[in-house]
Amino acid sequence: MELLQKHISHYDERALSRLMLEVGLLESAYGNGAYGDTASLLKTARHYRIDPEKAQRAVAQGFAAKQKNKERNAAPDKSAT
């Protein structure tokens, strides 16, 4: 516990907020079965003033961009032949 306290004492406000959110999400996920309780997740998000829909869109856009980039890199370059 002392090691954790020492490590956390160097965190700024942003890092502490992120840690608290992650702990809340982990607690919700592991405390309520395999899939967690979405109401608890939404409550935690609202507590930390996070817009769940905005976060969902951002994550979906990120995954879509990664997939598109992956597909583009996997396609053979026709100009090289």
Biopython code that builds the backbone (N, CA, C, O; Angstrom):
import numpy as np
from Bio.PDB.StructureBuilder import StructureBuilder

atoms = [
    (1, "MET", "N", (0.826, -1.185, 0.000)),
    (1, "MET", "CA", (0.000, 0.000, 0.000)),
    (1, "MET", "C", (0.872, 1.251, 0.000)),
    (1, "MET", "O", (0.545, 2.238, -0.660)),
    (2, "GLU", "N", (1.967, 1.214, 0.729)),
    (2, "GLU", "CA", (2.852, 2.381, 0.790)),
    (2, "GLU", "C", (3.461, 2.691, -0.576)),
    (2, "GLU", "O", (3.629, 3.856, -0.936)),
    (3, "LEU", "N", (3.787, 1.661, -1.325)),
    (3, "LEU", "CA", (4.343, 1.856, -2.657)),
    (3, "LEU", "C", (3.323, 2.544, -3.565)),
    (3, "LEU", "O", (3.668, 3.435, -4.342)),
    (4, "LEU", "N", (2.072, 2.121, -3.457)),
    (4, "LEU", "CA", (1.005, 2.745, -4.240)),
    (4, "LEU", "C", (0.838, 4.215, -3.842)),
    (4, "LEU", "O", (0.708, 5.080, -4.708)),
    (5, "GLN", "N", (0.841, 4.495, -2.554)),
    (5, "GLN", "CA", (0.718, 5.877, -2.082)),
    (5, "GLN", "C", (1.877, 6.729, -2.588)),
    (5, "GLN", "O", (1.678, 7.875, -2.992)),
    (6, "LYS", "N", (3.055, 6.188, -2.566)),
    (6, "LYS", "CA", (4.224, 6.924, -3.040)),
    (6, "LYS", "C", (4.107, 7.216, -4.536)),
    (6, "LYS", "O", (4.432, 8.313, -4.988)),
    (7, "HIS", "N", (3.647, 6.240, -5.287)),
    (7, "HIS", "CA", (3.502, 6.390, -6.736)),
    (7, "HIS", "C", (2.417, 7.415, -7.063)),
    (7, "HIS", "O", (2.610, 8.279, -7.918)),
    (8, "ILE", "N", (1.283, 7.316, -6.385)),
    (8, "ILE", "CA", (0.155, 8.211, -6.650)),
    (8, "ILE", "C", (0.460, 9.640, -6.218)),
    (8, "ILE", "O", (-0.101, 10.578, -6.786)),
    (9, "SER", "N", (1.313, 9.830, -5.251)),
    (9, "SER", "CA", (1.612, 11.183, -4.763)),
    (9, "SER", "C", (2.238, 12.062, -5.841)),
    (9, "SER", "O", (2.251, 13.286, -5.709)),
    (10, "HIS", "N", (2.758, 11.450, -6.907)),
    (10, "HIS", "CA", (3.375, 12.210, -7.999)),
    (10, "HIS", "C", (2.391, 12.509, -9.128)),
    (10, "HIS", "O", (2.752, 13.190, -10.088)),
    (11, "TYR", "N", (1.159, 12.018, -9.035)),
    (11, "TYR", "CA", (0.158, 12.241, -10.077)),
    (11, "TYR", "C", (-0.366, 13.672, -10.035)),
    (11, "TYR", "O", (-0.495, 14.267, -8.965)),
    (12, "ASP", "N", (-0.664, 14.212, -11.208)),
    (12, "ASP", "CA", (-1.352, 15.500, -11.272)),
    (12, "ASP", "C", (-2.858, 15.237, -11.228)),
    (12, "ASP", "O", (-3.287, 14.087, -11.141)),
    (13, "GLU", "N", (-3.653, 16.295, -11.287)),
    (13, "GLU", "CA", (-5.109, 16.154, -11.175)),
    (13, "GLU", "C", (-5.688, 15.296, -12.297)),
    (13, "GLU", "O", (-6.591, 14.490, -12.068)),
    (14, "ARG", "N", (-5.167, 15.472, -13.499)),
    (14, "ARG", "CA", (-5.670, 14.704, -14.642)),
    (14, "ARG", "C", (-5.414, 13.203, -14.452)),
    (14, "ARG", "O", (-6.299, 12.381, -14.689)),
    (15, "ALA", "N", (-4.211, 12.863, -14.027)),
    (15, "ALA", "CA", (-3.871, 11.456, -13.830)),
    (15, "ALA", "C", (-4.688, 10.847, -12.690)),
    (15, "ALA", "O", (-5.114, 9.695, -12.777)),
    (16, "LEU", "N", (-4.906, 11.615, -11.628)),
    (16, "LEU", "CA", (-5.709, 11.109, -10.519)),
    (16, "LEU", "C", (-7.160, 10.895, -10.948)),
    (16, "LEU", "O", (-7.787, 9.908, -10.564)),
    (17, "SER", "N", (-7.683, 11.816, -11.739)),
    (17, "SER", "CA", (-9.061, 11.666, -12.227)),
    (17, "SER", "C", (-9.193, 10.418, -13.089)),
    (17, "SER", "O", (-10.162, 9.668, -12.971)),
    (18, "ARG", "N", (-8.223, 10.207, -13.944)),
    (18, "ARG", "CA", (-8.253, 9.019, -14.806)),
    (18, "ARG", "C", (-8.177, 7.741, -13.970)),
    (18, "ARG", "O", (-8.897, 6.779, -14.239)),
    (19, "LEU", "N", (-7.316, 7.730, -12.970)),
    (19, "LEU", "CA", (-7.189, 6.569, -12.099)),
    (19, "LEU", "C", (-8.498, 6.286, -11.381)),
    (19, "LEU", "O", (-8.928, 5.136, -11.293)),
    (20, "MET", "N", (-9.133, 7.338, -10.865)),
    (20, "MET", "CA", (-10.395, 7.165, -10.154)),
    (20, "MET", "C", (-11.476, 6.613, -11.090)),
    (20, "MET", "O", (-12.262, 5.751, -10.698)),
    (21, "LEU", "N", (-11.508, 7.108, -12.305)),
    (21, "LEU", "CA", (-12.483, 6.610, -13.279)),
    (21, "LEU", "C", (-12.223, 5.140, -13.589)),
    (21, "LEU", "O", (-13.157, 4.338, -13.623)),
    (22, "GLU", "N", (-10.980, 4.788, -13.811)),
    (22, "GLU", "CA", (-10.644, 3.397, -14.116)),
    (22, "GLU", "C", (-10.980, 2.478, -12.950)),
    (22, "GLU", "O", (-11.471, 1.368, -13.161)),
    (23, "VAL", "N", (-10.724, 2.920, -11.735)),
    (23, "VAL", "CA", (-11.056, 2.109, -10.563)),
    (23, "VAL", "C", (-12.565, 1.921, -10.472)),
    (23, "VAL", "O", (-13.043, 0.824, -10.182)),
    (24, "GLY", "N", (-13.315, 2.998, -10.723)),
    (24, "GLY", "CA", (-14.770, 2.895, -10.707)),
    (24, "GLY", "C", (-15.290, 1.946, -11.763)),
    (24, "GLY", "O", (-16.200, 1.158, -11.507)),
    (25, "LEU", "N", (-14.715, 2.022, -12.947)),
    (25, "LEU", "CA", (-15.139, 1.132, -14.027)),
    (25, "LEU", "C", (-14.775, -0.317, -13.731)),
    (25, "LEU", "O", (-15.574, -1.222, -13.973)),
    (26, "LEU", "N", (-13.580, -0.538, -13.211)),
    (26, "LEU", "CA", (-13.173, -1.902, -12.878)),
    (26, "LEU", "C", (-14.047, -2.480, -11.780)),
    (26, "LEU", "O", (-14.465, -3.637, -11.843)),
    (27, "GLU", "N", (-14.319, -1.659, -10.770)),
    (27, "GLU", "CA", (-15.167, -2.121, -9.671)),
    (27, "GLU", "C", (-16.549, -2.496, -10.198)),
    (27, "GLU", "O", (-17.119, -3.511, -9.797)),
    (28, "SER", "N", (-17.072, -1.686, -11.083)),
    (28, "SER", "CA", (-18.385, -1.962, -11.653)),
    (28, "SER", "C", (-18.362, -3.230, -12.492)),
    (28, "SER", "O", (-19.274, -4.053, -12.408)),
    (29, "ALA", "N", (-17.335, -3.387, -13.292)),
    (29, "ALA", "CA", (-17.256, -4.548, -14.177)),
    (29, "ALA", "C", (-17.074, -5.850, -13.408)),
    (29, "ALA", "O", (-17.717, -6.850, -13.730)),
    (30, "TYR", "N", (-16.222, -5.854, -12.414)),
    (30, "TYR", "CA", (-15.945, -7.084, -11.680)),
    (30, "TYR", "C", (-16.920, -7.332, -10.544)),
    (30, "TYR", "O", (-17.095, -8.473, -10.118)),
    (31, "GLY", "N", (-17.549, -6.295, -10.055)),
    (31, "GLY", "CA", (-18.442, -6.450, -8.919)),
    (31, "GLY", "C", (-19.828, -6.922, -9.278)),
    (31, "GLY", "O", (-20.573, -7.357, -8.400)),
    (32, "ASN", "N", (-20.201, -6.851, -10.545)),
    (32, "ASN", "CA", (-21.568, -7.161, -10.931)),
    (32, "ASN", "C", (-21.653, -8.247, -11.990)),
    (32, "ASN", "O", (-22.535, -8.190, -12.847)),
    (33, "GLY", "N", (-20.798, -9.202, -11.962)),
    (33, "GLY", "CA", (-20.858, -10.276, -12.934)),
    (33, "GLY", "C", (-20.005, -9.988, -14.158)),
    (33, "GLY", "O", (-19.207, -9.051, -14.173)),
    (34, "ALA", "N", (-20.187, -10.802, -15.172)),
    (34, "ALA", "CA", (-19.334, -10.733, -16.351)),
    (34, "ALA", "C", (-19.493, -9.443, -17.131)),
    (34, "ALA", "O", (-18.514, -8.927, -17.671)),
    (35, "TYR", "N", (-20.708, -8.907, -17.202)),
    (35, "TYR", "CA", (-20.937, -7.748, -18.053)),
    (35, "TYR", "C", (-21.096, -6.450, -17.273)),
    (35, "TYR", "O", (-21.187, -5.382, -17.879)),
    (36, "GLY", "N", (-21.132, -6.512, -15.992)),
    (36, "GLY", "CA", (-21.263, -5.307, -15.194)),
    (36, "GLY", "C", (-22.658, -4.736, -15.265)),
    (36, "GLY", "O", (-23.543, -5.284, -15.921)),
    (37, "ASP", "N", (-22.835, -3.652, -14.595)),
    (37, "ASP", "CA", (-24.114, -2.979, -14.530)),
    (37, "ASP", "C", (-23.985, -1.659, -15.270)),
    (37, "ASP", "O", (-23.271, -0.764, -14.817)),
    (38, "THR", "N", (-24.666, -1.525, -16.404)),
    (38, "THR", "CA", (-24.510, -0.322, -17.216)),
    (38, "THR", "C", (-24.979, 0.918, -16.471)),
    (38, "THR", "O", (-24.460, 2.009, -16.708)),
    (39, "ALA", "N", (-25.954, 0.772, -15.572)),
    (39, "ALA", "CA", (-26.413, 1.926, -14.796)),
    (39, "ALA", "C", (-25.283, 2.458, -13.913)),
    (39, "ALA", "O", (-25.126, 3.669, -13.759)),
    (40, "SER", "N", (-24.509, 1.560, -13.343)),
    (40, "SER", "CA", (-23.379, 1.986, -12.509)),
    (40, "SER", "C", (-22.305, 2.660, -13.352)),
    (40, "SER", "O", (-21.693, 3.639, -12.925)),
    (41, "LEU", "N", (-22.083, 2.130, -14.548)),
    (41, "LEU", "CA", (-21.098, 2.747, -15.436)),
    (41, "LEU", "C", (-21.537, 4.151, -15.832)),
    (41, "LEU", "O", (-20.727, 5.077, -15.844)),
    (42, "LEU", "N", (-22.813, 4.309, -16.152)),
    (42, "LEU", "CA", (-23.326, 5.630, -16.521)),
    (42, "LEU", "C", (-23.262, 6.585, -15.337)),
    (42, "LEU", "O", (-22.942, 7.762, -15.502)),
    (43, "LYS", "N", (-23.561, 6.089, -14.163)),
    (43, "LYS", "CA", (-23.487, 6.921, -12.949)),
    (43, "LYS", "C", (-22.049, 7.381, -12.708)),
    (43, "LYS", "O", (-21.813, 8.540, -12.365)),
    (44, "THR", "N", (-21.106, 6.482, -12.886)),
    (44, "THR", "CA", (-19.693, 6.833, -12.718)),
    (44, "THR", "C", (-19.271, 7.860, -13.761)),
    (44, "THR", "O", (-18.564, 8.816, -13.443)),
    (45, "ALA", "N", (-19.698, 7.669, -14.987)),
    (45, "ALA", "CA", (-19.363, 8.620, -16.054)),
    (45, "ALA", "C", (-19.939, 9.995, -15.746)),
    (45, "ALA", "O", (-19.253, 11.007, -15.896)),
    (46, "ARG", "N", (-21.190, 10.034, -15.318)),
    (46, "ARG", "CA", (-21.812, 11.325, -14.983)),
    (46, "ARG", "C", (-21.109, 11.989, -13.804)),
    (46, "ARG", "O", (-20.942, 13.208, -13.776)),
    (47, "HIS", "N", (-20.702, 11.182, -12.837)),
    (47, "HIS", "CA", (-20.000, 11.722, -11.676)),
    (47, "HIS", "C", (-18.724, 12.449, -12.100)),
    (47, "HIS", "O", (-18.386, 13.497, -11.549)),
    (48, "TYR", "N", (-18.028, 11.891, -13.075)),
    (48, "TYR", "CA", (-16.781, 12.499, -13.546)),
    (48, "TYR", "C", (-17.018, 13.410, -14.754)),
    (48, "TYR", "O", (-16.077, 13.779, -15.457)),
    (49, "ARG", "N", (-18.277, 13.765, -14.985)),
    (49, "ARG", "CA", (-18.677, 14.694, -16.047)),
    (49, "ARG", "C", (-18.193, 14.245, -17.427)),
    (49, "ARG", "O", (-17.648, 15.027, -18.206)),
    (50, "ILE", "N", (-18.410, 12.973, -17.694)),
    (50, "ILE", "CA", (-18.056, 12.392, -18.986)),
    (50, "ILE", "C", (-19.350, 12.097, -19.729)),
    (50, "ILE", "O", (-20.255, 11.475, -19.173)),
    (51, "ASP", "N", (-19.446, 12.531, -20.967)),
    (51, "ASP", "CA", (-20.611, 12.256, -21.801)),
    (51, "ASP", "C", (-20.428, 10.873, -22.412)),
    (51, "ASP", "O", (-19.591, 10.700, -23.298)),
    (52, "PRO", "N", (-21.202, 9.876, -21.952)),
    (52, "PRO", "CA", (-21.007, 8.500, -22.448)),
    (52, "PRO", "C", (-21.225, 8.372, -23.951)),
    (52, "PRO", "O", (-20.506, 7.628, -24.619)),
    (53, "GLU", "N", (-22.207, 9.088, -24.488)),
    (53, "GLU", "CA", (-22.463, 8.997, -25.925)),
    (53, "GLU", "C", (-21.296, 9.579, -26.718)),
    (53, "GLU", "O", (-20.902, 9.030, -27.747)),
    (54, "LYS", "N", (-20.750, 10.683, -26.237)),
    (54, "LYS", "CA", (-19.606, 11.299, -26.912)),
    (54, "LYS", "C", (-18.395, 10.369, -26.853)),
    (54, "LYS", "O", (-17.670, 10.223, -27.837)),
    (55, "ALA", "N", (-18.179, 9.744, -25.699)),
    (55, "ALA", "CA", (-17.066, 8.802, -25.562)),
    (55, "ALA", "C", (-17.259, 7.602, -26.478)),
    (55, "ALA", "O", (-16.304, 7.118, -27.085)),
    (56, "GLN", "N", (-18.507, 7.118, -26.577)),
    (56, "GLN", "CA", (-18.790, 5.981, -27.446)),
    (56, "GLN", "C", (-18.517, 6.333, -28.907)),
    (56, "GLN", "O", (-17.926, 5.537, -29.638)),
    (57, "ARG", "N", (-18.945, 7.521, -29.334)),
    (57, "ARG", "CA", (-18.696, 7.950, -30.712)),
    (57, "ARG", "C", (-17.199, 8.075, -30.983)),
    (57, "ARG", "O", (-16.716, 7.661, -32.036)),
    (58, "ALA", "N", (-16.471, 8.648, -30.027)),
    (58, "ALA", "CA", (-15.026, 8.825, -30.208)),
    (58, "ALA", "C", (-14.319, 7.481, -30.332)),
    (58, "ALA", "O", (-13.428, 7.317, -31.165)),
    (59, "VAL", "N", (-14.716, 6.529, -29.510)),
    (59, "VAL", "CA", (-14.105, 5.199, -29.565)),
    (59, "VAL", "C", (-14.456, 4.510, -30.884)),
    (59, "VAL", "O", (-13.599, 3.894, -31.517)),
    (60, "ALA", "N", (-15.719, 4.620, -31.293)),
    (60, "ALA", "CA", (-16.136, 4.005, -32.556)),
    (60, "ALA", "C", (-15.388, 4.619, -33.734)),
    (60, "ALA", "O", (-14.965, 3.901, -34.639)),
    (61, "GLN", "N", (-15.222, 5.939, -33.731)),
    (61, "GLN", "CA", (-14.482, 6.600, -34.802)),
    (61, "GLN", "C", (-13.023, 6.170, -34.798)),
    (61, "GLN", "O", (-12.427, 5.964, -35.855)),
    (62, "GLY", "N", (-12.453, 6.035, -33.612)),
    (62, "GLY", "CA", (-11.063, 5.591, -33.510)),
    (62, "GLY", "C", (-10.872, 4.197, -34.063)),
    (62, "GLY", "O", (-9.923, 3.938, -34.804)),
    (63, "PHE", "N", (-11.785, 3.286, -33.699)),
    (63, "PHE", "CA", (-11.694, 1.922, -34.218)),
    (63, "PHE", "C", (-11.892, 1.895, -35.730)),
    (63, "PHE", "O", (-11.201, 1.167, -36.443)),
    (64, "ALA", "N", (-12.844, 2.698, -36.213)),
    (64, "ALA", "CA", (-13.091, 2.736, -37.656)),
    (64, "ALA", "C", (-11.864, 3.254, -38.394)),
    (64, "ALA", "O", (-11.498, 2.719, -39.441)),
    (65, "ALA", "N", (-11.228, 4.285, -37.860)),
    (65, "ALA", "CA", (-10.027, 4.835, -38.493)),
    (65, "ALA", "C", (-8.893, 3.816, -38.490)),
    (65, "ALA", "O", (-8.175, 3.685, -39.481)),
    (66, "LYS", "N", (-8.728, 3.100, -37.392)),
    (66, "LYS", "CA", (-7.681, 2.078, -37.318)),
    (66, "LYS", "C", (-7.957, 0.959, -38.321)),
    (66, "LYS", "O", (-7.046, 0.479, -38.996)),
    (67, "GLN", "N", (-9.218, 0.553, -38.408)),
    (67, "GLN", "CA", (-9.576, -0.513, -39.347)),
    (67, "GLN", "C", (-9.333, -0.059, -40.782)),
    (67, "GLN", "O", (-8.806, -0.818, -41.595)),
    (68, "LYS", "N", (-9.715, 1.166, -41.089)),
    (68, "LYS", "CA", (-9.521, 1.695, -42.436)),
    (68, "LYS", "C", (-8.029, 1.770, -42.771)),
    (68, "LYS", "O", (-7.613, 1.421, -43.876)),
    (69, "ASN", "N", (-7.240, 2.225, -41.814)),
    (69, "ASN", "CA", (-5.798, 2.318, -42.003)),
    (69, "ASN", "C", (-5.188, 0.929, -42.179)),
    (69, "ASN", "O", (-4.291, 0.734, -42.999)),
    (70, "LYS", "N", (-5.681, -0.027, -41.404)),
    (70, "LYS", "CA", (-5.191, -1.402, -41.502)),
    (70, "LYS", "C", (-5.516, -1.991, -42.873)),
    (70, "LYS", "O", (-4.679, -2.653, -43.488)),
    (71, "GLU", "N", (-6.739, -1.744, -43.346)),
    (71, "GLU", "CA", (-7.136, -2.250, -44.658)),
    (71, "GLU", "C", (-6.332, -1.579, -45.767)),
    (71, "GLU", "O", (-5.946, -2.229, -46.738)),
    (72, "ARG", "N", (-6.083, -0.292, -45.623)),
    (72, "ARG", "CA", (-5.308, 0.438, -46.626)),
    (72, "ARG", "C", (-3.876, -0.087, -46.685)),
    (72, "ARG", "O", (-3.306, -0.224, -47.768)),
    (73, "ASN", "N", (-3.298, -0.380, -45.530)),
    (73, "ASN", "CA", (-1.926, -0.896, -45.491)),
    (73, "ASN", "C", (-1.847, -2.344, -45.971)),
    (73, "ASN", "O", (-0.807, -2.778, -46.467)),
    (74, "ALA", "N", (-2.937, -3.088, -45.825)),
    (74, "ALA", "CA", (-2.947, -4.492, -46.246)),
    (74, "ALA", "C", (-3.154, -4.627, -47.748)),
    (74, "ALA", "O", (-2.752, -5.629, -48.339)),
    (75, "ALA", "N", (-3.776, -3.630, -48.371)),
    (75, "ALA", "CA", (-4.031, -3.682, -49.816)),
    (75, "ALA", "C", (-2.717, -3.502, -50.567)),
    (75, "ALA", "O", (-1.899, -2.665, -50.186)),
    (76, "PRO", "N", (-2.506, -4.276, -51.629)),
    (76, "PRO", "CA", (-1.264, -4.135, -52.405)),
    (76, "PRO", "C", (-1.228, -2.781, -53.114)),
    (76, "PRO", "O", (-2.252, -2.277, -53.575)),
    (77, "ASP", "N", (-0.058, -2.221, -53.187)),
    (77, "ASP", "CA", (0.132, -0.921, -53.837)),
    (77, "ASP", "C", (0.226, -1.143, -55.342)),
    (77, "ASP", "O", (1.208, -1.698, -55.835)),
    (78, "LYS", "N", (-0.809, -0.703, -56.073)),
    (78, "LYS", "CA", (-0.869, -0.952, -57.521)),
    (78, "LYS", "C", (0.112, -0.075, -58.290)),
    (78, "LYS", "O", (0.515, -0.441, -59.394)),
    (79, "SER", "N", (0.500, 1.046, -57.752)),
    (79, "SER", "CA", (1.424, 1.933, -58.460)),
    (79, "SER", "C", (2.859, 1.403, -58.447)),
    (79, "SER", "O", (3.689, 1.854, -59.237)),
    (80, "ALA", "N", (3.155, 0.466, -57.574)),
    (80, "ALA", "CA", (4.501, -0.084, -57.456)),
    (80, "ALA", "C", (4.774, -1.148, -58.519)),
    (80, "ALA", "O", (5.931, -1.504, -58.743)),
    (81, "THR", "N", (3.737, -1.660, -59.176)),
    (81, "THR", "CA", (3.947, -2.736, -60.161)),
    (81, "THR", "C", (4.158, -2.228, -61.536)),
    (81, "THR", "O", (4.347, -3.015, -62.463)),
]
sb = StructureBuilder()
sb.init_structure("model")
sb.init_model(0)
sb.init_chain("A")
sb.init_seg("    ")
for serial, (resi, resn, name, xyz) in enumerate(atoms, 1):
    if name == "N":
        sb.init_residue(resn, " ", resi, " ")
    sb.init_atom(name, np.array(xyz, "f"), 0.0, 1.0, " ", f" {name:<3s}", serial, name[0])
structure = sb.get_structure()
